[in-house]
Amino acid sequence: GLKIKTVEALCLGKCLVSTQAGLIGLDVTGELPFVPAEVGDMAIPLLELLNDPGRRHAIEDRALAYARARFAPEVA
């Protein structure tokens, strides 16, 4: 089923770093920049995002646009 915490993060415009398991039920092909193969591979993308606020904010803007296009009341 759909991972509600993933949807919640996107709807709040949060930059998402997730494994494939966290994306089950979502069509995010090419939408999310950070999908490491294993949980242990998340550290580097997380550090990169923390150290580059401009990049993180751009990704957060895309996350919010993605959520609005797919989860807004008028769409759902």
N, C-alpha and C positions, 0 to 999 in steps of 0.2 A: 504494500500500500504506500500511500504518499507519506513522506517524512515531514510531519507538521513543523518541527523545529527548523527545518530547512526553509520551508515556505514562510514561516514567521520571520526568519532572518532576512530573507529577500524582501518581504513586505515592509520591513523596517529600514530597508536600504543599507543593509550591512554587507560588507565585503565577505564573500563566502569562500572558505577553503574546505573542501569536503572530499572524502573518498567516493567511489562509485556507489557504495552502499547508502550514503546519505542523499543520493540523488534519485533513488528508486521512485518511480512514478512521475518524474518530471522530464520534460523534453528540454534539455539544456545543451544540446549538441552545439558546440561552438560558442555558447553564451558565457560560460564561466571560465576564467583563465587558470584557475588552480584546482586541479583534480588529481592529487597524487595517488599513486597506486596503493600505497600502504599508509597507515596512520603515522608511522615513524618518519615518513617523507614530508610531513607537514611543516616541520620546523623552519626550513629554509624559506618557503613562500611566506610564512607568517612573519619572519624577521624582515624580509624584503618589504612587505607591506607596512610594517610598523616604522621602518626607516624611510619610507617614501610616501608621505601624506598626500602629495598630489596625485600619484598613481592610485593610491587607495581610494581617494575621493572620486576619481573617475570611474573606478570599478563599482563603487557604491552607487553612483548615479545610474550605471547600467543595470545593477541589481534591482533598483527601484523601478526603473522603466520596464524591466522584464516582469516584475511582480504586477505592476499596474496593467500590463497588457494581458496577463493571464489570470489574475485573481481578483480584479476589481469586481464589485457587486454586479455591475451591468454586463460584465463579461461572463461571470460565473453563472 
